[in-house]
Amino acid sequence: MDASSAYQDTLPLSSDALLTRMAGWGLTYRLHTHAPLRTVEDAKAVEDQFMVPGEYALRVKNLYLRDKKKRNYLVTLEQSREIDLKALGAELGIGNLSFGSADRLFQNLGIRPGAVSPLAMINGVQNDVRFFMDAAAKQAEVIYMHPLVNDRTVALKRADMMAFFDRIGCEVTWLP
């Protein structure tokens, strides 16, 4: 099953329901629809269609990771940032990290591969997923991310993203 909105009704929380909830919380966003994007390269190929000239935006990549103690992590980084999982695990003091399986991704974040997003923490907080975010987000005006499916992208103001995390009880640990 793919990660597009065609299958959103098979998710614990659909993209439509997430967007409705966000609007009900007074969070504003711009919604863009596009072909399903599974990689940073896919995203870079279409981002010119919805980027606003002069806007200081952060485009992200997201990693669902696990450690040897089977603890789960979502790491959101600037999309071009290089990452060494061994060094990251050492820096965070959590040991060796590896990518989590598609089944665990669905179980813990309620999404499928290709749709990994900070917004999935709406499910992740209930499953003790720890969230780490690139400190570059502190400087961005807008952060672009998938709303639980990979054929949509939302542009969310940084303040609204932080309000989202507060609303769902998600602690953000900033990565330098």
C-alpha positions in Angstrom: 0.0 0.0 0.0 1.4 3.4 -0.9 1.7 6.5 1.2 -0.6 8.8 -0.9 -3.9 10.3 0.1 -5.7 7.7 -1.9 -5.1 5.4 1.1 -5.4 7.9 3.9 -8.5 6.2 5.3 -6.3 3.2 6.2 -4.3 5.4 8.6 -5.1 5.7 12.3 -5.5 9.5 11.6 -6.2 10.5 8.0 -4.5 13.5 6.5 -7.9 15.2 6.0 -8.7 14.7 9.8 -5.2 16.0 10.7 -5.7 19.2 8.6 -9.2 19.7 10.0 -7.9 19.3 13.5 -5.1 21.8 12.8 -7.5 24.3 11.4 -9.7 23.9 14.5 -6.7 24.7 16.7 -6.3 27.9 14.7 -3.1 26.8 13.0 -2.7 28.2 9.5 -1.0 26.5 6.6 -0.8 26.4 2.9 -1.6 23.0 1.3 0.0 21.9 -1.9 -0.9 18.7 -3.8 1.5 17.0 -6.1 2.7 13.6 -7.3 3.7 11.2 -4.4 7.2 12.1 -3.2 9.3 9.4 -1.6 12.8 10.9 -1.5 14.5 14.3 -1.0 15.4 14.1 -4.7 11.7 13.7 -5.6 10.9 16.7 -3.4 13.6 18.9 -4.9 12.1 18.2 -8.3 8.7 19.8 -7.5 9.4 22.3 -4.7 9.7 25.2 -7.1 6.0 24.8 -7.8 5.1 26.0 -4.3 8.0 27.8 -2.8 7.4 31.5 -2.2 10.2 33.8 -3.4 12.0 35.6 -0.6 10.5 33.3 2.1 13.0 31.8 4.5 11.8 28.3 4.4 13.1 25.0 5.7 12.5 21.9 3.6 13.0 18.8 5.6 13.9 15.1 5.5 12.8 12.8 8.2 14.3 9.7 9.7 12.4 7.1 11.7 15.1 5.4 13.9 15.4 2.8 16.6 18.1 1.9 19.1 19.2 -1.4 20.4 16.8 -1.0 23.4 14.0 -0.7 20.9 13.3 2.9 21.7 11.9 4.9 18.8 13.0 8.3 17.4 11.9 10.7 14.7 14.6 13.0 13.5 13.8 15.9 11.3 16.6 17.6 9.5 17.2 20.2 6.8 16.8 18.2 3.6 20.4 18.7 2.4 22.0 18.0 5.8 24.4 15.0 5.8 23.9 12.7 8.7 26.0 9.9 10.2 23.8 7.7 12.3 26.7 6.4 14.4 27.8 9.9 15.2 24.2 11.0 15.8 23.6 8.2 18.3 26.8 9.0 20.1 26.0 12.8 20.2 22.6 12.1 21.6 24.0 9.5 24.1 21.6 6.8 22.9 24.0 4.4 21.2 23.8 2.8 17.8 20.8 3.8 15.7 19.2 2.0 12.8 16.2 2.6 10.6 12.9 1.3 11.9 10.9 -1.1 9.8 7.8 -0.1 7.8 5.7 -2.1 10.2 7.1 -0.3 13.2 6.8 3.1 11.4 3.0 2.4 11.0 2.6 1.1 14.5 4.4 4.0 16.2 3.8 7.0 14.0 0.7 5.9 12.0 2.2 6.5 8.6 3.9 4.7 5.7 7.4 5.0 4.3 7.6 8.1 2.1 5.2 10.1 4.3 7.4 10.5 7.4 6.8 14.0 8.9 7.0 15.9 12.2 3.2 16.0 12.0 3.2 12.2 12.6 4.2 13.0 16.2 0.4 13.4 16.7 0.5 9.6 16.9 4.1 9.3 18.1 3.6 11.0 21.4 1.2 8.2 22.5 3.9 5.6 21.6 6.8 7.2 23.4 8.6 8.3 20.2 11.3 10.9 21.0 11.4 13.8 18.5 14.6 15.6 17.4 14.6 18.6 15.1 17.3 20.4 13.3 18.0 23.8 15.0 17.8 25.4 11.6 14.0 25.3 12.1 14.4 28.0 14.8 15.4 30.4 12.1 12.9 29.5 9.4 9.7 31.5 8.7 8.0 28.4 7.2 8.6 24.7 7.4 7.5 22.4 4.6 6.3 18.9 5.5 3.9 16.1 4.6 0.6 16.0 6.4 0.8 12.2 6.9 0.6 11.4 3.2 3.3 11.9 0.5 1.2 13.5 -2.2 0.5 16.6 -0.1 2.8 19.2 1.4 1.9 21.8 4.0 3.8 25.1 4.5 3.5 25.7 8.2 4.7 28.9 9.9 7.3 28.1 12.6 5.1 29.5 15.4 2.2 27.3 14.2 4.5 24.3 14.1 5.6 24.9 17.7 1.9 25.5 18.7 1.1 22.1 17.1 3.8 20.4 19.2 2.6 22.2 22.4 -1.0 21.1 21.6 -0.1 17.4 21.2 2.4 17.4 24.2 5.4 16.7 22.0 8.8 17.7 23.5 11.2 18.9 20.8 14.9 18.2 21.3 17.0 20.5 19.1 19.9 19.2 17.1 22.8 21.7 16.6 
